[in-house]
Amino acid sequence: MNPSGVPKSLTMPDPAKQAIQRDLSALFSDVFHIEVTSPSTDLFETGILDSQRFVELLVEIEREFGTRILTEDFEMDNFCCIEKIAALILSQKSPQNSV
């Protein structure tokens, strides 16, 4: 966490995270035909994600990134923006989670 209480994974530039963010933006564009204006755009408040698209997104994340989102991570906050989704995917792909 940085001094403002925000996890470092959300504030520090990370090439792997940035690549996932680009891939997620492309996924929204290609699959949902929606342009997300920035990685921090709130996907729920803007109506980009609803319950049906959320389920579709989970399927697409599994297909595109080869990772499953654990049920304990099914919190709206983890999916409110591309930035947080990318951090979640990165955490799922980390060596400690592949045991």
Long-range contacts (C-beta under 8 A, 24 or more apart in sequence): 7-87, 9-87, 9-90, 9-91, 10-83, 10-84, 10-87, 14-90, 16-90, 17-86, 17-87, 17-90, 20-65, 20-86, 20-89, 20-90, 21-82, 21-83, 21-86, 23-64, 23-65, 24-82, 24-85, 24-86, 24-89, 25-82, 27-57, 27-60, 27-64, 28-82, 31-56, 31-60, 32-56, 36-82, 38-82, 39-81, 39-82, 39-83, 39-86, 40-81, 40-82, 40-83, 41-81, 41-82, 42-80, 42-81, 43-79, 43-80, 43-81, 43-82, 44-76, 44-79, 44-80, 45-80, 49-79, 54-79, 57-85, 61-85, 61-89, 65-89, 65-93, 67-92, 67-93, 68-92
